[in-house]
Amino acid sequence: MSLGAVYLKYRIKAYFLLEGCIVSEKRRDNKGRILKTGESQRKDLLYQYRYMDTAGKRKTIYAPDLKTLREKEERIEQTRRLGVDYFKGLIPLSNFLDRYLSTKRDVRASTWSSYKRQVKAIQEYPIATKNINQITILDAKQWITDLYNDGYAFGTIKNLKNFLKQAFDTAIEDNILIKNPFSFRVSFIPNNSTTKESLTDEQQQILKSYFKNRIFCYPWYDIIVVLLGTGLRAGEFCALTVDSLDFKNRTINVEWQLRKDENTKKIVLTRPKSKAGIRLIPMTQEVYNSLKNILSISKGSNAEVDGVSGFLVLDSSGMPCYAQLLSQAFRVVIRSYNKTHSKQPLNISLHTLRHTFCTNLISRGADVKMVQYLMGHASVDMTLDIYTHIDYPYIQNKMEEIFSHPKNEEDG
């Protein structure tokens, strides 16, 4: 290189330095490949990428090779673009719900499955394609009407609406929206839901008598006795093992639910819906006897689910019976019952027995906090509002009991 060329090179470099610029060569990896802005390769040859997220926080990701790093970068960029659109409210409801659902990963498997079903149902309607900042109350009510016209039950519609309300509340908290278009009561469509009734004392006795004198694939008489006497959910009952039962102290230790996973189709053990679901339930003499009978049949099976064995109720293949299967089998035997009781058929499920247990406790004067504990409810409101159905004869008898006693003169 001539002296003139060298002189010109340094004059140009000096100019950029004076202007506050630094001339440097492009960063390369150990294979000589040019790295993009934010990319670098560490001394241990691990690749890294530094960037700013949509909240303005500096973050770093790592990868063993450049291809994997750039795949991660692309996903970050897609998320960033989605985030920018979200903060402008220019995100379709369908994408918004996917984003909202991604924040719910820490919930139980059964709750997660319920969320996914709700999102899928919503995404089948035109409202799912509208940007969230364009959805009006009129749009929301039209969607509610469409659901009703398509045959959705009132309770299901109400749950879907409440799910969207909760999702849109997060957009309001993020200052994306000012008002929630789903903050209204579903009172403009008929309530076609039916009240969940409990069995009367007479119905309970008739049901027990019917199953006591017949042989089925499951010991239904004893199962019904246990469920009516404990209020266990079907999944909780199916999860009982020999170790769950303390016959000496006459207690049932409720810790798990047994169900079939919708995605994997495997039988799994999961925790109850809330911490309140983990509880001890006393055995009445009748429940004690029936649990002994059930155990004498299964003999504490060696079949395992998630490392646990000794289950009480088994299916025809010798595997532990899970909640959905037991519920289906109960519907079959109830149809058998109704054939011989056509004048007074019963439209009930296993959950009806749980309702009945709760109502029996309340009607016999049990303290509401005691009932809440035995039912495994997270709140007293659920105990009172959902599971207790006190009929008029009970109210009439209580009124007579209260006002039939003469007033104590000392009370003034």
N, C-alpha and C positions, 0 to 999 in steps of 0.2 A: 504494500500500500504506500503511495507517495506521501511525502510530508504534507502536501496540500490537502489530501483526502483526510489524513489523520487530524489535521487542524480543523477542518470543516466538521468532522464527527464530534469533536469535543466542544466546538462552538454551539452546535445544535443541542447537545446534552446540557450544556451550561444554560442555554435559553430556557429549556423546560424546567430546570431546577429553580431558576429565578422566578418562573411563573407558578411555582408551587406544585409542579408535577414531577413524578419520579418515573423514569423510563426503566422498565425491568422486563426481563424475558418471561414468557408464559411458563407457569408452573407445570412440571411434568412428573409422571410417576416413574418407577424404576424400570419400566419397559419403554420409556420415551414418549408415552402418550400424553397429549396436552390435557390438562385438567381444567374444568370449568370454574367459574367464580364460586367460592365457598367450598370447593373440593380440595382435599389434600391427602397425602399418604404419610402415615406415621413411620417411625423408625422400625416398628415391628411389622411393617408392610400392610397393616390394617388401613382401610380407606375410611375417611370420615367426611361428612358434609355439614357445614354450619349454616344456619338460616334463622330468620325471624318469623315467628308464627303470627297469626292474625291478631293476637293480643299484644304483639310487640315484644314478646319474650324470646331471648336467644336460646336456640336449641341445637343439639348435635346428634347426628345418627351415624352408625358405623356399619361396615360391610366387609366381608373377606375379599371381595373382588370388585372391580370397577363396574361390571355389568349389574351386579346386585345393587350396588350403591345407587346407580342411576334409575333402576326400577323403583327404588324407594323414593328417590327424588321426584319421580313422575307422580307417584301416589300423593306425595306431599303437595305438589303443585295442584293436583286435582282437588284435594281437600281445601287448599288455600282459595282456589277459584270459587268453590262451593261456599266457603266461609264468607268471601266477599259478597257473593250473591245473597247469602243469608242475611248479612247485616244490612243489605239494601231492601230486604223483604222480597227479593226477586227469585225465590226458590219455590218450585211447585210443591203442593201439599204432600204428594207422594214422597219426594226426596226429603222434605222436612220431617216426615214421620220416620223415615229410615234413620235420619240424623238423631231424632229424639230417642228412637229405640236403642241406638248405640250407647246412650247414657244409662240404660237400664240393665246392664250386664250383671250387676251384683245381686239381682233378685233370684228367687228360687226357680228351679226348672219349670215347675207347673205354672208359675206366674209369667215367666218368659214366654212359654207356649201360648198362654192366653193373650199376651200383648201381640204376638206375631199373628194370631188369628184375627184380632181386631184390626190391625194394620192392613192385612190382606183383604178383609171385608170392605174397608174404606176405599182402598185403591181400585176397587172394581167399579167405582162411580165417577162420573165426569168431574166432580168437584176436586178429585185428586190431581187433576192436571192444572188447576188454577194456582197462580202464585199466592202465597199466604197473605200478602198485603192487598190482594184484590178480592178476597172472600168476604162477603157481607153477611149480615144476619139473615137476609132474604135467601141467599145461597144456602146457608146452613139449614134453614127451615125447609127449603125445597128438598134438600138431601134427606132430611128426616122423613118427609112425606113420601119420598121415593122408597125409602127403606120399608115404611109401613105398607105401601102398595105392593111391595115385592114379598110380603108375608113375614117380615121379621117381627118377632115378639116384642111387646112394649118394653120388657125388662132389658132385652138385648139392645134395643135402640137407645135406651137411656144410658146403658153402659158405654156404648160407642160414642155417644155425645159427650159424656163425662171424660172419656179418654182424650178426645180432641180438646176439650176445655183445658185439661191439665197440660197438654202439649203446647197449646197457644199461650198459656200462662207463662211458660218459659220464654217465649218470644217477647212477651211484654216485659219480663224481668230483664231481658237483654236490650230493651229499648228499641226493638224492631217494630213493634206494634203499639198503638195507644189503647185500643179497645179489643176485647175478646169477643169474636162473633158467635161464640158458643156459650155465652153466659146468659142462658135463658132456660126456663122450665119447659119440659116437654108436656105441655097441657093441651096442645091443639090437635093431638091425635087421640083416638080412643085407647083406653087402657084395657088391652085384651088379655092381660095376665091373670092367672088364677091364684087365689090365696092358698098358701101351703098349709094344709090342715093337719092336725094331730089326730091320732086314733083315740077314740073314747075308751073308757075302762072296759066296756062290753066288747068292743071290737078287738081289743088286745087279748082278752080271754078267748074269744072265738078263734082268733088267728093262732094262738098257742095250741089250743085244743086240736085244730085241724092238722098242724104240722107234727104234733106229738104222736099222733096215731098213724102216720104215714112214713114210708121210707123213701128218701130221695138221695141223689148223688152226694149231697152235703148234709150234715146234721142240722137241718134248718131250724128245728125246734130250739136247740141249744144256742144257735147263732142269734136267733130272734130274741131269746131271753137275755143274752149278753148285751146286745145292742140296745134293747129297751131298758136295761138296768145299768148301763154305763154312759150312753150317749156318744160312744165312739164313732168317729167317721169310718167309712168303709176301709179306707187306706190304712188308718190307724189299727183297726181290728186285724187286717191281713198282715200287718207288720209285727203282731205279737208273737213272741217266741217263748220257749220254756223259761228262759232267763227273765222275761218280762213279768212273770207271775210269781208272787210271793204268797204261797198258800198259808204259810205260818202266820204272817201278819195280815193276810187277806187284803193285799193291795195289788193293783195293776200299774206297772210303770210304763207310761206312754212317752216314747221318744222319737218314733219314726212313722213314716207312711210308706206303704208298698204300692207301687203303681208301675204301669208300662210306659216307657218313654216314647213319645210320639215320633221322634226322629230316628232313634236307633232301634226301636221296637224291642228293646231289652227291658227286663224287669229290674227296677232300681229301687233303692231305699233313699228316701229324702226326708228332711226334717219337716215337722208340721209347719203350717202357714205362718205362725208367729212363735215367739219364745213362750207365749202363754200356752201354746199347744203341748209343751213338755210338762207333764204333770203326773201325779199319783191319784188313782181312782180306787176307792174302797170297794171290796166285793161284798155284795149282799149274799145271804145264804143261797138264794136261787141262782145268782150269777156264779158263785163258788161251785155249786153242783154242776152247772152246765159247762164251765171251763174244764172241770175234771173229766166230763164226758167227752168233750172235744179232744182233749189231750190223750185220752185212752184210745182214740181212733187214729190220730196222726202219730202218736208216740214220739213226738219231737223229731221231725224229719231231718235227715242229714243233708238234704238239698240246700245249697248255699246261694245267697244273693249278696253281692258286695262283701263277701267274707263272713256273713252271718248265717247261722243255721238254727234248726230247732223250731221252725214255724208251725203254727197250729193247724191251719187249713191248707189243704193241698188240692191241686187240680187232678184231672184223670191221669196225667202223665207222671204224677208224683212230685211236681214242682210246686213251690209256694203259690197260692192263689192271690192274685193282685186285685186292686180295687175295682177296675173296670170289668174284669171277668166275673167277680162276685156279684156286682150290680146287674149284669146281664142275666146271670143265672137266676137271680131273685125275681126279675121280671117274668121269666119263664114259669117259675113255680107259682107266682101270683096269678098268672093266667089260668093255671090249673085250679087254684083256689076259687077263682071267679066262676068257673064252669059249674062248680057245685054250690055256689052262692050267687046265682044269677039275679036274685031279687035285691041283694045288698052287696054288689061287687065293690072291691077296693081298688082305687086307682092310686097306688102308693109305690114308693121306691125305698131303698135301704135308708135314704136320708130322712124319710118320714119317721122312722124309728128314733132317729136322733132328735127330731122335732118333738116327738112325743115324750121322750125322756125329759127334755127341758121343761115342757109344759107341765108334766107331772110334778116336777120339783116345785115350780112356782105355785101351782094350784094347791099344793099341800103345805104351803107356808114357808118354803126354804128361803133363806136370805139371798138376795140377788147377787151379792159378791161371792157367795158359795156356789151359786149356779154358774156364774161367770167362770170361776176357777175350774169346775168340773167339765164345763163345755170346752174349755181351752180358748175362750174368746179374748181378744186383745182389749176390748172395751165393754162396759156395761150396756152401752147403747145397742150394740149388736145383739146382746142377750135379750133385751127387752123388746126391741123393734122388729126383730126378724124371727126369733125362735119361739116366742110365747104367743099362743092363740087361745085365750081364755074365752070359753063359750058362755052364753047367757045363763044356763042352769047353774053354773059355778057362781056367777055374780049374784044371782037370786039367792042362793043358799048362804053366801057370805053376808049379804044384806040382812037376811033373817037372823043369822047368827049374831051379828053385831047389835041389832036393834031389839032382839028378843030378851036381852038381859036388862033388868031394872036398873035405873040410874042410882048410883051410890049417893046417899044423902050427904055424905061428907064432902062430895065433890061440888056441892052447892047447887 
